[in-house]
Amino acid sequence: WTHVWGFLYNNYFRFWLKWLLRLLTGKCELQRLLGGAEAGARRTLGVGNGGAGRGRGIASGAVLRNAVHVEEAEVEKCVRDVMKEKKIEQKDTGFKRNLHISLLQISGYKKLYFNVESLRKVPYDSENEEHEEQLIELWNLLMPHENLKARISKQWCDIGFQGDDPKTDFRGMGLLGLVNLVYFSKHYTNEARQILSRSNHPKLGYSYAIVGINLTEMAYSLLKNGALKSHLYNMVSGLPQMEHFHQFYCYLVYEFDKFWFEEEPESIMHFNQYREKFHEKIKGLLLDYNVVLTLQE
């Protein structure tokens, strides 16, 4: 019955319901969405999902179907074109502003993914001075009272790398993994040092840097599959930036450490099992239209 009702609603009742609502309110579906839904994910996802429609719903016109794929520079013109197609007066500044913000958020999400993916594809290069400087910065932030005796050293294991040379651990996530680790250590230095200390627990310890890189992969995959849309649309009234991705990563690191010690795994050998459980928890939180997952500075 659910499938039957869904078919009847989408193919018959929806059209007449929209027609009746337009007759009663004098507004099209897009106007009702942008004027009624709260700012943030609920509004922008409505616009974005409508843009994915197959000739029905909010995206009944080609202009709006194309609008959800525009680049940042084209947003303003696109808003004017949508208003013209929908016969909405240009002096309706509320509609214009809200559509502009939603289209910026949609285009910004795609651009953010492109930037994150580009950074992920940059391999760590020990011959690159900037890469090396960031790696040394990570050590100095986490171990301020202990000098690194050599670039290739067993000391790297003290902050959770697997061997004498950390560059081998960045293969999966490239430079993105290092940039995330440095960001957390720089912006939440006390928390980073505390978590590093906790990661050396004799029974519940884990490899801090390796887990950090693993959480970079988690943040990246959630961005890639669109799961971060609600969070970012609620967090940023405009273009999501790399900074916002890093902030979400910081949230994951902090929350995973709490989760790990609350769960009290039998050993580090069960890491993948608990990592997946944590992943499912985060995905569940991200299903909330009102979600915002960040740490405070």
C-alpha positions, 0 to 999 in steps of 0.5 A: 500500500505504501508503494501504491500510495507513493505512485498515486501521490507522485503521479496524480495527487501531487499536481492537484495539491500543488495547484490548490495550494497555489490557488489558496496562497498565491505562491508557487511551491518554491516560494512556500519553501523559501518563505516557510522552511527554517534557514539552513538544511531544511530549506537548502535540502528542499531546493537541492532535492527539488533540483534533482527531480525529474521534471516534477515538483519544485524543479518543474522548470529547466532554469531551476533544475540547472540552478542547483548545478551553477558555479558561485559566480553564476548564482546571482544571475541564476536567481534572477532567471528563476524569479523570471521563470516563476513570475516572482517580482524582483522586489521580493527581496526575501525570496531573492536572498533566501534562494541566493543563500541556498544556491551558494550553499549547494555550489559551495558544498560541491566546491568544498568536496573538490578542494578536499579531494584535491588535497587528498590526492597530493601525496606526502613528499619528504622532498617538499619543504612545506610538507616537512615543515608541517610534519615537524610542526605537528611534533612540536605542537604535541611534544613541546618538551621533547626535541625530535632527534632525527627526521627518521626516528622511532620517536614518531611512534610516541605520537602514534605513527607506525614506524620511523618515517611518518610519510608512509602512513599518509598514503591513503589520505595524502596531505589531507591526513597531515593537514587535519592532524596539524589543524586539530593540534594547533586550534585545540592544543590542550585537547590534542595533548590530553587525547595523545596522553589518553591514547597511551593508556596501558589497556585502552591505548591506541595509535593517536596519529594512525587513528587521526588519519583514519578519522580523516578518511571518515570525514572525507567519506561523509563529505563525499556521499553527501552526509555532511550537507545538513551539518554544513548548511546549518553551520554556514550561511553561504559558502562552506570552506575548508575550515569548516571541514577541518572543524568537523574533523576536530569534532570526530577526533574529540568524540571518538576518544570519548567513545573509545574509552566509554566502550572499553574495547577488549583490545586494539585488535577490535578497532575496526569493529568499534570504528564502524560502530562510531561511524554509524553513530555519526551517520545517525546524528547527521540525519537530523535536519537541525544537526551541527557537530562542532567543538567550541574554540 
